[in-house]
Amino acid sequence: MTINPTYLAQRTRSSVNWGDAKKRVIRSYRDWLRASPEIQTMYSLNLPVSVIRTKIRQEFEKHRYVNQLNVVDVLLFQSHAEFQETLNFWKQLSHVMKYFRPEEDPGARLPPNFISGFLEGRN
């Protein structure tokens, strides 16, 4: 496997207006969705593609109501950097699986105090 650091490289740019930002967000979202089967096979994930796509949707939904254009541009840059690192296989399995930890779910049960969490073996 040849390493090509310029694979998927893009120049950083700012959105001209909200319409441009929306197009860029949708393009980034679609790129992630289209790449999810490839991500599953590259990292040998024991998760169905539908679970990966659901997690991608959740990550995009976290920032749905951002109302500053420059913040959207930074989030797009970070999204593309993650996308490039993931598809260039610059991540390890643990980096990809961190998105699927039970602690990341908003409905995850938190221990009532430090000692009970420590005794459960939570970090």
N, C-alpha and C positions, 0 to 999 in steps of 0.2 A: 504494500500500500504506500503510494507516494504521498508525501505531505505537501500540500499546496496551500500556503498561508493566505493566498489571495482568493481562494475559493469562497464565494458568497460575500466578498468584501464590498462595502458600499462607502461612498463618501458621506460624511456627516453633513446634514443640512437642516435648516429650520423650515417649518411649515409656513407657507405664505399667508394662509387664512384657515378658518375652521373647516372649510370644504376640503382643502388640501390635506389637513391633518386627518380628517375622517377617512379619506381615500388611503392614506398611508397606514392607518390603524387596521383597516379592513384587509389591506394587502398583507400586512404582517400576520394577522390572524389566519388568513387563508394559507399562507406559507407554512405556518405551524401545523395547521390541520392536515395539509397535504403531506407533510413530512412525518406525521405520527406513525404510519406503518414502517417507515424506514428507521425511525428512532427505536421502535420496538425490536426490530431485527438486529440493528447495530449493537444495542446494549443488552440483547437477550433478556428482555423484560418478561416476567411471568404475568403480565397484565394484558387484558384485551385492548385492542386499539380504541374501543369506545371509552374505556376508563382514562386512557391517555388524553383523548380529545375532551373529555369532561373536565379533566384537570386543567387543560389549556384554557378552556372556556372560563373556569373559575378564576384563573390568574388574570385574564383580561377583564373579567367582571369586577375585580377588586378596584380597578381604576376607572370604572365607567363614568363616574360623575366628577372627574377632574375638569376644572373649568378655567385653567390657565394654559395658554398655548405653549409657553416655554416648558412647562412641566410635561405636557404631552410629548413634546419633542425629546425630552430626556428619557421618558419612558419608552419611546420608540427606539431610541438609540440602545438602551439597555436590553430591550427585547431582541433587537437584531444581533447584538453581541452574544446573547445567550444562544440564539438560533445558530449563529456561525460556530460557536464553540461546541454546540451539541452535534451538529452535522459534520464538523471536521474531526469528530471523535477526540476532542481535546479534553473531554471530561471523563471521569471514571464513573463506574456504576453508582457509587455512593453519592456523587454529585447529582445524578439524575433522580435517584430514589429519594432524595431529601424532600422533593415535592409531594411524595406519597406517604410521608410519615403521618401517623394518626394525630400527632400533636398539631399538625398544620390544619386539621379540620376545625372549623369554628364550633362544632358541636361536641368536641372532645371533652371528656370529663376531667376536670382538674382536681387534684387532691385538696382536701379541706385545709391542710396545714403542711408545713415543711417536713415534719417528722414522718407523717404518713406517706408523703410522696417519696421520701428517702427510703423508707422501708419497703415500698413497692418497687424500688429500683429505678425510679425515674431520674433522669439527669436534669 
